Amino acid sequence: MSNRIAFLGCGSMNEAILSGLLEAGTDPADVVATVRRAERAAELAERHHGITAIAGDEEPDNNKQAAKGSGLVILGVKPVGIADLAREISGSLSPKTIVVSVAVGVSLAQLEAALPAGQPVIRSMPNTPAKLGRGVVSVSPGTNCTPEQLQQAKNVFKGAGTVVEVPEEQVDALSAISGSGPAYVFYLAEAMAAAGVKLGLDHDLALLLARETVAGAGFMLAEPGADPSALRKGVTSPNGTTERAIATFDDRDLPAIIAAGTRAATDRAAEITKQLG
């Protein structure tokens, strides 16, 4: 497989993956990214020194240019544009080029139908902590993706964090937990900071406390073998302040609220797949 990696569309998710790969040691000279506007291309080239960034408003065939000669092509546009992008680059792909979609709701069948017969395809769901090398990246191989090609893709994505292989039917559920999950954590930090302000803390101090507490707890969870239940119990002294707070959360059935939210996210992903079908 060619070492060249093409990021077609470089919004927050694809840039997060790109950042993680570069942090892990991927040669910037092996990376090409396509975007719509010259300003965005210049921004990427400055932020990630050594990569090639091509703007569509200057090079109308930028996606084809990037795909040609690449061993791995990562499609990072919005779900509604994935099939059109796949068709656009079809003539520029090597039969061995691995095409990866990181778009929510785009099935392997939909992607394979838009590409040349036999093209190896992988459906993936990363999350934004990939930019720090602490993301979760799922991979689900398509019909024509060999075990060796899947392993090649896994090796590339290892720089972005933890790589998990899941069957395609589990991707929507995974997306609801790890794909959308960072937003849930940020939402929690927002709520904690707002609660601190209501308790009389200065806004900046409340935000600092919430931010650093969530980040520190995350580091504890990242320790090998960490168990969130055990960690929670370790902070919760009998008849103490934390126990009172947890009891309040339980009274309002916070676990059920979280379960309902993740179910809604999963259902929305299925809706997107149906709409795109």
C-alpha positions as a printed Julia matrix, in Angstrom:
277×3 Matrix{Float64}:
   0.0    0.0     0.0
   1.2    3.48   -0.83
   2.09   5.52    2.25
   0.08   8.46    0.96
  -3.08   9.26    2.93
  -5.74  11.53    1.41
  -8.28  13.34    3.56
 -11.1   14.36    1.24
 -12.91  17.07    3.14
 -11.14  18.28    6.25
 -13.67  19.48    8.78
 -13.35  18.91   12.52
 -13.47  15.1    12.38
 -11.01  14.51    9.55
  -8.68  17.16   10.95
  -8.84  15.45   14.34
  -7.71  12.18   12.73
  -5.05  14.01   10.73
  -3.71  15.68   13.88
  -3.55  12.38   15.72
  -1.66  10.68   12.91
   0.89  13.48   12.69
   1.35  13.45   16.48
   2.02   9.72   16.25
   4.77  10.23   13.69
   3.13  10.01   10.27
   5.29  11.89    7.77
   3.46  15.12    6.81
   4.81  14.71    3.28
   2.6   11.61    2.97
  -0.59  13.54    3.81
  -2.82  15.46    1.41
  -6.08  17.16    2.39
  -8.78  18.72    0.23
 -11.07  21.56    1.24
 -13.42  23.96   -0.52
 -11.72  27.3     0.09
  -8.18  28.58   -0.33
  -8.32  30.24    3.1
  -9.02  26.9     4.77
  -6.24  25.22    2.78
  -3.76  27.86    3.92
  -4.93  27.44    7.52
  -4.4   23.68    7.41
  -0.99  23.97    5.76
   0.13  26.44    8.41
  -1.25  24.44   11.33
   0.08  21.09   10.07
   3.42  22.03    8.55
   4.51  19.82    5.67
   1.16  18.47    4.5
  -0.34  19.32    1.13
  -3.69  21.1     1.24
  -5.62  21.67   -2.0
  -8.58  24.03   -2.29
 -11.46  23.33   -4.64
 -11.95  27.0    -5.52
  -8.41  26.96   -6.99
  -8.19  23.36   -8.24
 -11.64  22.05   -9.26
 -10.26  18.49   -9.51
  -8.65  18.61   -6.07
 -10.35  15.45   -4.83
  -9.24  13.46   -7.87
  -5.69  14.8    -7.51
  -5.57  13.79   -3.87
  -7.04  10.33   -4.42
  -4.67   9.44   -7.26
  -1.73   7.49   -5.93
  -3.03   7.33   -2.36
  -3.06   4.05   -0.47
  -5.74   5.21    1.94
  -8.51   7.7     1.16
 -10.65   9.02    4.01
 -13.97  10.55    3.0
 -14.88  13.28    5.47
 -17.65  15.33    3.89
 -21.24  15.44    5.17
 -23.21  12.19    4.8
 -25.37  13.57    1.99
 -22.25  14.18   -0.1
 -20.4   10.9     0.44
 -21.85   8.96   -2.51
 -21.24  11.84   -4.93
 -17.67  12.2    -3.68
 -17.09   8.46   -4.06
 -18.35   8.58   -7.64
 -16.22  11.65   -8.35
 -12.95   9.94   -7.38
 -13.76   6.47   -8.75
 -11.62   6.87  -11.85
  -8.62   8.04   -9.81
  -8.43   5.09   -7.45
  -6.1    2.13   -7.63
  -7.92  -1.19   -7.21
  -5.97  -1.6    -3.97
  -6.73   1.85   -2.56
  -8.62   1.49    0.73
 -11.56   3.9     0.92
 -12.75   4.83    4.41
 -15.93   6.72    5.22
 -16.22   8.51    8.56
 -19.73   9.8     7.83
 -22.61   8.93   10.13
 -25.38   6.9     8.52
 -23.61   5.96    5.27
 -23.74   2.18    4.96
 -21.07  -0.02    3.42
 -23.54  -1.05    0.72
 -24.22   2.57   -0.19
 -20.51   3.33   -0.35
 -19.64   0.2    -2.34
 -22.39   0.97   -4.85
 -20.79   4.35   -5.6
 -17.29   2.92   -6.14
 -15.74   0.56   -8.7
 -16.58  -3.11   -8.24
 -14.14  -4.78   -5.9
 -12.91  -1.6    -4.23
 -11.87  -2.27   -0.61
 -14.06  -0.18    1.7
 -14.16   0.43    5.44
 -16.82   2.21    7.45
 -15.34   4.05   10.42
 -16.57   6.15   13.31
 -13.87   8.22   15.04
 -14.33  10.86   17.7
 -12.7   14.25   18.19
 -10.19  13.29   20.95
  -8.37  11.62   18.04
  -6.65  15.0    17.54
  -4.78  14.32   20.82
  -4.15  10.67   20.03
  -6.77   9.75   22.65
  -9.73   9.03   20.39
 -11.74   5.92   19.7
 -11.85   4.82   16.07
 -14.12   1.99   14.97
 -13.56   0.03   11.76
 -16.08  -2.17    9.95
 -14.77  -3.84    6.78
 -16.74  -4.06    3.56
 -17.22  -7.06    1.29
 -13.97  -6.63   -0.64
 -11.68  -5.57    2.2
  -9.14  -8.28    2.96
  -7.89  -8.96    6.51
  -4.52  -7.57    5.45
  -6.08  -4.35    4.18
  -8.14  -4.0     7.34
  -4.97  -4.4     9.4
  -3.24  -1.75    7.29
  -6.04   0.69    8.06
  -5.92  -0.23   11.76
  -2.19   0.46   11.8
  -2.78   3.91   10.33
  -5.58   4.76   12.76
  -3.6    3.6    15.81
  -2.0    7.04   15.85
  -5.41   8.56   16.58
  -6.12   6.4    19.65
  -7.87   3.13   20.42
  -9.02   1.17   17.37
 -11.95  -1.23   17.73
 -13.4   -3.54   15.08
 -17.18  -3.88   15.17
 -19.77  -5.41   12.81
 -21.59  -2.8    10.8
 -24.89  -3.4    12.59
 -23.28  -2.05   15.78
 -21.89   1.16   14.27
 -24.94   3.3    15.1
 -24.82   2.24   18.74
 -21.08   2.84   18.89
 -21.61   6.27   17.35
 -24.1    7.13   20.09
 -21.55   6.28   22.79
 -18.08   7.19   21.51
 -18.85   9.28   18.42
 -21.23  11.67   20.16
 -19.83  10.94   23.62
 -17.33  13.82   23.83
 -20.24  16.25   23.43
 -21.98  14.61   26.41
 -18.87  15.12   28.53
 -18.54  18.74   27.42
 -22.24  19.21   28.21
 -21.59  17.84   31.71
 -18.72  20.3    32.18
 -20.99  23.15   31.05
 -23.65  22.1    33.54
 -21.13  21.79   36.38
 -19.75  25.25   35.67
 -23.26  26.74   35.54
 -24.1   25.04   38.84
 -20.97  26.51   40.38
 -22.04  30.0    39.36
 -25.46  29.44   40.95
 -23.67  28.43   44.15
 -21.86  31.77   44.18
 -18.57  31.0    42.44
 -17.02  33.41   39.95
 -17.81  32.3    36.38
 -14.16  31.86   35.33
 -13.35  29.94   38.5
 -16.4   27.7    38.1
 -15.42  26.96   34.51
 -11.84  26.2    35.52
 -12.99  23.84   38.27
 -15.4   22.01   35.96
 -12.9   21.76   33.11
  -9.99  20.49   35.19
 -12.16  18.1    37.2
 -13.61  16.47   34.09
 -10.17  16.29   32.45
  -8.56  14.84   35.58
 -11.28  12.24   35.98
 -10.77  11.3    32.35
  -7.09  10.63   33.0
  -8.05   8.35   35.88
 -10.45   6.46   33.62
  -7.66   6.05   31.08
  -5.54   4.05   33.51
  -5.26   0.34   32.58
  -8.14  -1.65   34.03
  -9.96   1.43   35.34
 -13.56   0.7    36.38
 -15.85   3.76   36.42
 -18.11   2.2    39.05
 -15.19   1.47   41.37
 -13.74   4.95   40.85
 -17.1    6.53   41.67
 -17.47   4.47   44.83
 -13.95   5.46   45.87
 -14.99   9.12   45.95
 -18.37   8.46   47.57
 -17.99   8.3    51.35
 -20.97   6.91   53.3
 -23.36   9.67   54.34
 -21.06  12.28   52.78
 -21.57  15.14   50.37
 -20.86  13.11   47.21
 -23.29  10.39   48.29
 -25.99  13.03   48.7
 -25.33  14.36   45.18
 -25.35  10.88   43.62
 -28.59  10.06   45.41
 -30.14  13.19   43.92
 -29.01  12.15   40.44
 -30.5    8.7    41.03
 -33.78  10.19   42.27
 -34.07  11.99   38.94
 -33.0    8.81   37.1
 -29.98  10.3    35.36
 -28.99   6.86   33.93
 -32.38   6.66   32.18
 -31.92  10.17   30.77
 -28.53   9.21   29.36
 -29.93   5.96   27.94
 -32.75   7.9    26.27
 -30.28  10.33   24.74
 -28.07   7.61   23.32
 -31.15   5.82   21.95
 -32.2    9.05   20.23
 -28.74   9.39   18.69
 -28.84   5.77   17.49
 -32.3    6.23   15.98
 -31.19   9.41   14.21
 -28.24   7.58   12.63
 -30.64   4.93   11.31
 -32.89   7.69    9.93
 -29.94   9.21    8.06
 -29.1    5.84    6.5
 -32.7    5.43    5.35
 -32.82   8.96    3.93
 -29.59   8.42    2.02
 -30.78   5.06    0.7
